[in-house]
Amino acid sequence: MSEAPERYIELGLRLGRHIDGLVDAYFGPAEIAERVEREELRAPAELAADATALVETLDGNEWLRSQLVGLETVARRLAGEEIPFAEEVERCYGIRPERVPEEKFKAAHRALDEVLPGDGSLAERYQAWRETNGLSGDDLAKAVDSLATELRGRTEALTGLPEGESVHFEYVTDEPWAAYNYYLGGRRSRIAVNTDLPMTPTFLVGLVAHETYPGHHVEHAWKEKLLVDEGGVLEESILLIGTPQSLVSEGIAGLAAEMALGEDEQNVAAEHVRASGVEFDPELSRRVSETSRGLDGVSTNVALMLHADGASQDEARAYLKRWGLASDRRVDQGLRFMTDPVWRSYVTTYTDGYRVCKAFVDGDPARFKRLLTEQLTPAEIQAAS
């Protein structure tokens, strides 16, 4: 059993040599990574067999078992095995995706139609709310820095922060995501912000909280300190896409803004963009943000259409535009994400991760900190909700 964490890390690193981006971060012993890098490339089918064999050696480590099931599934697909999409998602992330009834989207459309001002179709008004008065350039960088500072202070009061943690922002283009946390180890994160699409104040607050305080950065920093450094939990020193670890992490990040800011979220957004001169109505944004939660699940439905039903990209595009009220640019970015070999099943982690983590936390900062500091599987989180 004592060898299992190191063998698990080796397996993740070996798969990562086949799939760029699978290893989200590694901050464990350098000699393990160096040894794997010197090896001959191992065949995916052999790596799948290694995962199966390692699962059979475990006794009681449910977290590690669920991670290995995810890696086994990734390896099987890489070897060319056809796995039904819903089964793939469940094995990788611990939650089976379910289609959201379109009646839920219809209800959200009706509610948004009452809330959004102006003329034009509902999609035009919703896109105007999401995409006009966005920040860019120096104004964006200043708002990001000031928001991170405020969120850091609020997170310190909410859950505490490990000593020596820090974040650094950089600005990029031509990526399939809005922002990405590159966790560097040593309680440090590099946050890449994609400037391809407008960054409106409401979206920006959620993005900064999601990636930094009290989202991805805080989770990784706390777990490195408590589990890896102090607890000797070696397997926590590697972060792997395609595993339940990712769903829990996205659930934490999805809750981040509401846990740190509560009802102040829109007022905080207004405060930090005031100097830019961007027009912003915090009360309207609060109402639209709450109402648009009813559109959660559109992306999951589209992923199931593409990968379970065999729908065309044109059909997927039409669905995103109709039910998600998405602009052409957002549709293009969403489809790029959902058809990427690494990320195609990941899209479900945002909605399902948020749902299960929100039910578990139920507004309690102490339960939120449990998510930040403990190894919990989606099944354990659901059972304790």
SULNOR-V418117 format. One record per pair of residues at least 12 apart in sequence whose ideal C-beta (glycine too) atoms are under 7 Angstrom apart, sorted by sequence separation. I is the first residue (numbers start at 1). J is the second residue. D is the distance in Angstrom with one decimal. If there is no record, write none. Layout:
# SULNOR-V418117
<<I	J	D> <I	J	D>>
This chain:
# SULNOR-V418117
<<179	191	6.3> <180	192	4.8> <270	282	4.6> <13	26	6.9> <55	68	4.9> <109	122	6.0> <116	129	6.2> <179	192	6.4> <223	236	5.4> <269	282	6.5> <54	68	5.7> <55	69	6.9> <112	126	6.2> <179	193	4.9> <302	316	5.0> <305	319	6.4> <317	331	5.4> <320	334	5.9> <357	371	6.1> <73	88	6.0> <179	194	6.2> <267	282	5.4> <178	194	5.4> <266	282	3.6> <269	285	6.9> <51	68	5.0> <177	194	6.3> <302	319	5.5> <73	91	4.2> <74	92	6.8> <301	319	6.9> <302	320	5.7> <317	335	6.5> <9	28	5.9> <73	92	5.3> <148	167	6.4> <175	194	4.6> <178	197	6.9> <266	285	4.9> <316	335	6.2> <13	33	5.9> <51	71	5.1> <52	72	5.9> <170	190	6.6> <172	192	4.9> <191	211	5.0> <266	286	4.5> <51	72	3.6> <70	91	6.4> <166	187	6.9> <172	193	7.0> <173	194	6.6> <191	212	6.3> <360	381	4.8> <10	32	6.4> <14	36	5.8> <69	91	5.4> <70	92	4.4> <165	187	3.9> <166	188	5.3> <167	189	4.7> <168	190	5.2> <169	191	4.9> <170	192	5.5> <171	193	5.3> <172	194	5.7> <173	195	5.9> <174	196	6.6> <298	320	6.6> <313	335	6.1> <356	378	5.8> <9	32	5.6> <13	36	4.3> <164	187	5.1> <168	191	6.9> <173	196	5.4> <189	212	6.9> <17	41	6.1> <48	72	5.3> <51	75	6.2> <167	191	5.8> <169	193	6.1> <171	195	5.4> <357	381	6.5> <360	384	6.1> <144	169	5.6> <162	187	5.6> <298	323	4.9> <356	381	5.3> <360	385	4.6> <6	32	6.5> <10	36	5.7> <18	44	6.4> <298	324	4.2> <356	382	5.5> <359	385	4.2> <48	75	3.7> <14	42	5.2> <47	75	4.3> <48	76	4.8> <66	94	5.9> <179	207	5.2> <189	217	4.2> <178	207	6.0> <295	324	5.9> <181	211	4.7> <219	249	6.1> <44	75	5.0> <48	79	6.1> <189	220	6.9> <15	47	5.8> <179	211	5.1> <306	338	6.3> <14	47	5.7> <216	249	6.2> <219	252	5.2> <306	339	6.8> <44	78	3.9> <45	79	4.3> <187	221	4.3> <44	79	3.9> <181	216	4.1> <299	334	6.5> <303	338	5.3> <11	47	6.3> <181	217	6.0> <302	338	6.4> <183	220	4.4> <187	224	6.3> <215	252	6.3> <216	253	5.2> <307	344	6.2> <187	225	6.8> <215	253	3.7> <11	50	5.7> <185	224	6.7> <299	338	7.0> <11	51	5.9> <215	256	3.7> <303	344	6.9> <214	256	5.2> <11	54	7.0> <210	253	4.2> <210	254	7.0> <303	347	5.1> <167	212	5.0> <214	259	6.1> <303	348	6.4> <8	54	6.6> <210	256	5.4> <214	260	5.4> <7	54	5.5> <209	256	4.0> <213	260	6.6> <300	347	6.8> <209	257	3.9> <299	347	5.1> <300	348	5.2> <144	193	6.7> <4	54	6.3> <167	217	5.4> <206	257	4.8> <209	260	5.7> <300	351	5.6> <22	74	6.9> <205	257	5.8> <4	57	6.0> <4	58	6.2> <297	351	5.6> <159	214	5.9> <296	351	4.9> <1	57	6.8> <8	64	6.2> <15	71	6.2> <158	214	6.2> <165	221	4.4> <183	239	6.4> <147	204	6.8> <151	208	6.2> <161	218	6.8> <1	59	6.4> <147	205	6.2> <151	209	5.5> <155	213	4.1> <8	67	6.8> <12	71	6.3> <15	74	6.1> <19	78	6.8> <136	195	6.4> <140	199	5.6> <155	214	4.1> <162	221	5.1> <4	64	6.4> <8	68	6.4> <11	71	5.8> <15	75	6.0> <18	78	5.8> <148	208	5.6> <162	222	5.8> <205	265	6.0> <143	204	6.1> <147	208	4.5> <151	212	6.5> <152	213	4.7> <151	213	4.0> <155	218	6.0> <162	225	4.2> <205	268	6.2> <134	198	2.8> <135	199	5.0> <144	208	5.9> <148	212	5.4> <202	266	6.7> <205	269	4.5> <134	199	5.2> <148	213	6.6> <134	200	5.1> <131	198	4.7> <133	200	6.2> <202	269	5.6> <201	269	4.0> <131	200	6.9> <135	204	6.6> <201	270	6.7> <130	200	6.2> <201	273	4.6> <201	278	6.7> <201	280	4.8> <202	285	4.5> <202	289	5.9> <254	350	6.3> <250	349	4.3> <254	353	6.1> <255	354	6.6> <246	346	6.8> <250	350	5.4> <254	354	3.6> <158	259	6.5> <241	342	6.2> <158	260	6.1> <247	349	4.4> <251	353	3.2> <255	357	5.7> <246	349	5.6> <250	353	3.9> <251	354	5.4> <254	357	7.0> <255	358	5.9> <155	260	5.7> <241	346	6.5> <247	352	6.3> <248	353	6.5> <251	356	6.0> <252	357	6.1> <154	260	4.6> <247	353	4.5> <251	357	3.1> <255	361	6.3> <259	365	7.0> <154	261	6.8> <151	260	5.5> <248	357	6.9> <259	368	5.3> <255	368	6.8> <150	268	6.6> <252	371	5.1> <252	372	6.5> <248	371	6.7> <147	272	5.1> <146	272	5.0> <248	376	6.4> <143	272	5.1> <143	273	5.5> <248	378	6.4> <247	378	5.6> <197	329	6.1> <143	276	6.6> <197	330	6.7> <244	377	5.4> <248	381	6.9> <244	378	5.3> <197	333	6.7> <139	276	3.9> <135	273	6.4> <236	375	6.7> <135	276	5.8> <135	278	6.0> <133	278	4.8> <133	279	5.0> <133	280	6.5> <226	373	5.4> <227	375	6.8> <92	242	4.8> <94	244	3.8> <222	372	4.9> <223	373	6.5> <92	243	6.5> <93	244	5.6> <222	373	4.9> <95	247	6.3> <93	246	6.6> <94	247	5.9> <219	372	5.0> <93	247	4.3> <218	372	6.0> <176	333	6.4> <25	183	4.1> <27	185	2.7> <129	288	5.7> <176	336	4.5> <177	337	6.7> <176	337	4.3> <176	340	5.9> <176	343	6.6> <74	242	4.3> <71	240	6.8> <64	235	5.8> <71	242	6.7> <70	242	5.1> <71	243	6.5> <115	287	4.9> <116	288	6.5> <67	240	6.9> <70	243	3.7> <115	288	5.6> <70	244	6.2> <67	243	4.7> <112	288	6.8> <115	291	5.5> <67	244	6.6> <66	244	4.8> <67	245	6.2> <112	291	5.2> <111	291	4.6> <112	292	6.5> <108	291	6.3> <111	294	6.7> <108	292	6.7> <108	294	2.8> <107	294	6.0> <108	295	5.3> <105	294	6.8> <104	294	5.9> <105	295	6.1> <104	297	6.9> <105	298	6.5> <131	327	6.3> <27	224	6.6> <100	297	3.1> <127	325	6.8> <126	325	4.3> <100	300	6.5> <127	327	4.7> <100	301	5.8> <99	301	5.5> <123	325	4.5> <97	300	5.4> <122	325	6.5> <99	304	6.0> <28	234	6.1> <159	365	6.4> <97	304	6.3> <158	365	5.3> <28	237	3.3> <159	368	6.6> <27	237	5.3> <28	238	6.1> <159	369	4.5> <26	237	6.7> <26	238	4.9> <159	372	6.0> <25	239	4.3> <23	238	6.6> <24	239	3.9> <24	240	6.4> <23	240	6.3> <24	241	5.6> <22	240	6.4> <105	323	4.6> <22	241	5.2> <85	304	6.6> <21	241	6.4> <22	242	6.3> <102	323	6.6> <85	307	3.9> <86	308	6.1> <85	308	4.3> <84	308	6.9> <9	234	6.8> <9	235	6.6> <12	238	5.1> <8	235	5.3> <6	234	6.4> <12	240	4.9> <5	234	4.0> <9	238	5.1> <5	235	4.1> <97	348	4.7> <92	345	5.8> <93	348	6.6> <89	345	4.7> <93	349	5.7> <88	345	5.6> <95	352	4.4> <89	348	5.4> <95	356	6.8> <94	377	6.0> <95	378	5.4> <94	378	3.6> <94	379	6.1> <66	377	4.9> <63	375	4.4> <63	377	5.6> <62	377	5.8> <22	342	6.4> <21	342	4.8> <19	342	5.9>>
